[in-house]
Amino acid sequence: MKIEQVDWTDPDATALRAAQRAEIAERYGTPDSEPGVPPSAADIAAFFVAREDDGTAVGCGGLRDLGEGSGEVKRMYVAPAARGSGAATHILRALEDWARGRGWTRLRMETGVRQPDAVRFYLRSGYERIPNFGPYEGVPDSMCFERSLVA
């Protein structure tokens, strides 16, 4: 498996983000369940795609700069057929390494109550539940997590 930093407009990145949004819409029963401003090329500092050895794109994830040494994981997704392959862990580690390389000291993320698989993954990956932050404050379906990047 190869993790590659790509432009926001990369065709594989675009397709993976569309698949992620479709899955979220199905889980929550609405096409727009995201609190806050959706990520875009203008506010995503880095975006990565996971590819199988044959080049097939199977997952993605990006980072939004929150300022003061913090970033937010956005559009983390692995295609259903590739779940359990380690792709999510590879993507998350690439995001963390990129953030550390920029001097960021922590990463945060938001997921929802109808994504228990994501919650388990983040907890297993060393993230801890925190009070909802920013646009997620007061949103009952949101769950926020954070991990320090300082050794």
C-alpha positions as CSV (number, residue, x, y, z in Angstrom):
1,M,0.0,0.0,0.0
2,K,1.2,3.5,-0.9
3,I,0.1,6.7,0.7
4,E,0.4,9.7,-1.6
5,Q,-0.1,13.4,-1.0
6,V,-2.4,14.8,-3.7
7,D,-4.1,18.0,-4.7
8,W,-7.6,18.4,-3.5
9,T,-8.9,18.2,-7.1
10,D,-7.2,14.9,-7.8
11,P,-9.8,12.7,-9.5
12,D,-9.3,9.8,-7.1
13,A,-9.5,12.1,-4.1
14,T,-12.7,13.7,-5.5
15,A,-14.3,10.2,-6.1
16,L,-13.3,9.0,-2.6
17,R,-14.7,12.1,-0.9
18,A,-18.0,11.7,-2.9
19,A,-18.2,8.1,-1.7
20,Q,-17.6,9.2,1.9
21,R,-20.4,11.8,1.7
22,A,-22.8,9.3,0.1
23,E,-22.1,6.8,3.0
24,I,-22.6,9.5,5.6
25,A,-25.8,10.7,3.9
26,E,-27.1,7.1,4.0
27,R,-26.2,6.6,7.7
28,Y,-27.8,9.9,8.8
29,G,-30.7,10.0,6.4
30,T,-29.8,13.4,5.1
31,P,-27.6,14.7,2.3
32,D,-26.1,17.4,4.5
33,S,-25.3,16.3,8.1
34,E,-22.0,18.2,8.5
35,P,-21.9,20.9,11.1
36,G,-19.7,23.8,10.1
37,V,-18.0,24.7,6.9
38,P,-17.3,21.8,4.6
39,P,-13.6,21.4,3.7
40,S,-12.4,22.7,0.4
41,A,-9.3,23.3,-1.6
42,A,-9.1,26.8,0.1
43,D,-8.8,25.4,3.6
44,I,-7.3,21.9,3.4
45,A,-3.6,22.1,4.2
46,A,-2.8,18.6,3.0
47,F,-4.8,15.7,1.4
48,F,-3.6,12.1,1.0
49,V,-4.8,9.1,-0.9
50,A,-4.1,5.4,-0.1
51,R,-3.5,3.2,-3.1
52,E,-3.2,-0.5,-3.5
53,D,-0.1,-1.9,-5.1
54,D,-1.9,-1.9,-8.5
55,G,-2.7,1.8,-8.1
56,T,-6.3,1.5,-7.1
57,A,-7.3,4.3,-4.8
58,V,-8.9,2.9,-1.6
59,G,-8.9,5.6,1.0
60,C,-8.2,9.3,1.8
61,G,-7.9,11.9,4.5
62,G,-7.0,15.5,4.8
63,L,-6.0,18.2,7.3
64,R,-7.5,21.6,8.1
65,D,-5.2,24.0,9.9
66,L,-7.0,25.2,13.1
67,G,-4.2,27.6,14.1
68,E,-2.1,27.6,17.3
69,G,-0.4,24.3,16.4
70,S,-3.7,22.3,15.9
71,G,-5.2,20.6,12.9
72,E,-8.4,18.8,12.2
73,V,-8.7,15.5,10.3
74,K,-11.2,15.9,7.5
75,R,-12.8,13.5,5.0
76,M,-11.1,10.4,6.4
77,Y,-12.5,7.5,4.5
78,V,-11.7,3.9,3.3
79,A,-13.8,2.2,0.7
80,P,-15.8,-0.7,2.2
81,A,-13.9,-3.4,0.2
82,A,-10.6,-2.2,1.7
83,R,-11.7,-1.9,5.3
84,G,-9.5,-4.1,7.6
85,S,-6.5,-3.7,5.2
86,G,-4.7,-1.2,7.3
87,A,-5.4,1.6,4.9
88,A,-7.0,3.8,7.6
89,T,-4.0,3.4,9.9
90,H,-1.6,4.3,7.1
91,I,-3.6,7.4,6.1
92,L,-3.9,8.6,9.7
93,R,-0.1,8.1,10.4
94,A,0.7,10.0,7.2
95,L,-1.5,12.9,8.3
96,E,0.1,12.8,11.8
97,D,3.6,12.8,10.3
98,W,2.8,15.7,7.9
99,A,1.3,17.7,10.9
100,R,4.4,17.0,13.1
101,G,6.6,18.1,10.2
102,R,4.8,21.5,10.3
103,G,5.2,21.8,14.0
104,W,1.6,21.1,14.9
105,T,1.2,19.6,18.4
106,R,-2.3,18.1,18.2
107,L,-4.9,16.8,15.9
108,R,-8.6,16.9,16.4
109,M,-11.5,15.3,14.6
110,E,-15.2,15.0,14.6
111,T,-17.3,12.0,13.9
112,G,-20.9,11.1,14.6
113,V,-22.9,8.9,16.8
114,R,-23.9,6.7,13.8
115,Q,-20.3,5.9,13.1
116,P,-19.2,3.4,15.8
117,D,-16.6,1.9,13.5
118,A,-14.9,5.3,13.3
119,V,-15.1,5.9,17.0
120,R,-13.4,2.5,17.7
121,F,-10.7,3.3,15.1
122,Y,-9.9,6.7,16.6
123,L,-9.8,5.3,20.2
124,R,-7.6,2.4,19.1
125,S,-5.3,5.0,17.3
126,G,-4.6,6.9,20.5
127,Y,-7.3,9.6,20.3
128,E,-9.3,10.6,23.3
129,R,-12.8,11.9,23.5
130,I,-12.9,15.7,24.2
131,P,-15.8,18.2,24.5
132,N,-17.2,19.2,21.1
133,F,-15.2,22.1,19.7
134,G,-15.8,24.9,17.3
135,P,-18.8,24.3,14.9
136,Y,-19.5,21.0,16.7
137,E,-20.4,22.6,20.1
138,G,-23.9,21.8,21.0
139,V,-24.4,19.3,18.1
140,P,-25.9,16.2,19.8
141,D,-24.9,13.8,17.0
142,S,-21.2,14.9,17.0
143,M,-18.4,13.3,18.9
144,C,-14.9,15.0,19.0
145,F,-11.5,13.4,19.6
146,E,-8.0,14.7,20.0
147,R,-4.4,13.3,20.1
148,S,-1.3,15.0,21.1
149,L,1.5,14.8,18.6
150,V,4.2,15.7,21.1
151,A,6.3,12.7,22.3
